[in-house]
Each structure stands twice: as C-alpha cells, then as structure tokens.
Amino acid sequence: MPMRSLSHGLKPLALALGMLLASVAQAGLFDDEEARKAIVELRQRVEANRVATEASDARRADELRRAMEETASTRRSLLDLQNQIETLRAETANLRGQNEQLTRELADAQRRQKDLAQSVEERLRKFEPGKVSVDGREFSADPTERREFEAAQAAFRKGEFVPAQTAFADFVRRYPQSGYGPSALYQLGNAQYANRDYAGAIASFKQLLTQAPDHPKAPEAALSIANSQIELKDTRSARKTLEDLVKVFPQSEAAGAAKERIARLK
C-alpha cells in the first residue's frame, strides 16, 4: 500500500482519538470499560478505512496497469499498422515499376511486330503481281517477269543486240501469256533486225500482229516487216505489206512512212 495514502487516511482518525482521550482524561466521565470500547471501535474504524484505502489504491493500480497495457497494445498495433503501410507502399512501388517495365516491353514488342509485319509485307510485295504500264498498255505482272523484261530492255538500249535478242526470245518462250508479250515480240524483232536476222525479225513482228493486232506498236511492226522484206530484196512482198499498212492503220505515223516507201519502190 502506498504510505502517503495510508497516512492521509489515518490522520483524521488519530486526531479524533486524541481528542477523545483528552476529553476522557479531563472530564473523567468514562470508566475503563467504556474507554476500551471506544478505543476498539476507533481501531476498527481505522482498520476499515485502511482496508478501503488499500482496496481503492489496488483498484487504481489495476486500472493504471490495464491502461498502460492497453496503451502498449495500441502502440504495438499502430507500429504493426505502420509497418504494413510501409510494406504496402514498397509493394505498390515495386508493382508500379513492374507495370512500367511491362508497358515498355509491350510497346517494344508491338513495335517489333509492326516492323516485322512491314518487312514481311514488303517481301511478299516483291513476289506479288503489280500493275505496270508498257507501250501505252496497263496490265498486271509478276516481279520476276518485270525484272527479266527490264533486263532485256536495258541490254537493247545499250546496243547489246545479241544478248538482247537472246533475252527477249527466252522471255517470250517462258511467259507466253504475259502482258509484256507484244512488247517483248516487238523488241525481239528489232534486236533481230539489228543483228541482220531479217527472216527472224519478220516472224517476230508477224507474231505480234497476230496476237495483238490493236497493239500501239502494231503499225510500226508492220512497217518493220516491210523494211525486213526490202533488206531481203523481196520488193513485191514489201509493197503489199506497206499497202496493207496504209489501209489498216491510215492515221498512224507508220502509214505516212509507208506511203513514202511505196513511192520509192516504183
């Protein structure tokens, strides 16, 4: 028991006892038996007050202990909560970092996929037919056809007539249904004419007129047939070819040239 509380509780009783004893001694009103009863009663009151004080102090101490325990528990709970918050913050930051990394990786993957798709598309485009325009005619041609025709054309333009003749002859044989066919026959005939293969030139130009009589190069092909016949000294055939040219293609430039040649043949 706290001494201060006990002393504080006994002071009033001690004072009362002292006053009672002093009164008894002075007045002589009480005998020994009554004095003993008074003293016993007073002692009981003192003891009861002491017990009550101790009980009160014990309750207060217990309440204080519980309050301290509750405070300590609350502090531990707050500390645990703070630790959980810090853990969640760290996990959130980590997830945010992972999300940013995944976003970057997804963007990179999408970019690579787009580049790959474009690359594949470009490669496929090299093998897919495409629109081309030659001698005023537009048609669809495979990339391989286009490359081979342009290679033969390049040889002809450089004056390499023998390689050009071989290239155009191979082209006509390999691609009989090609849209380049009439133009290839025309250039084949020109290469043969340049190589003085007049009979071969006549055959190529006639094949062009048979396959595509309305081709833009048809009038010139007819004129070239007549020129080849003249080179072969076949004047009669040349005249007939020129006269037919004027009749079939009267508005063409070749028809004008044909008229001049007819006049010289007379």
Secondary structure, DSSP 8 states (H G I E B T S, - for coil): --HHHHHHHHHHHHHHHHHHHHHHHHH--S-HHHHHHHHHHHHHHHHHHHHHHHHHHHHHHHHHHHHHHHHHHHHHHHHHHHHHHHHHHHHHHHHHHHHHHHHHHHHHHHHHHHHHHHHHHHHHHHHS-EEEEETTEEEEE-HHHHHHHHHHHHHHHTT-HHHHHHHHHHHHHH-TT-TTHHHHHHHHHHHHHHTT-HHHHHHHHHHHHHH-TTSTTHHHHHHHHHHHHHHTT-HHHHHHHHHHHHHHSTTSHHHHHHHHHHHHH-
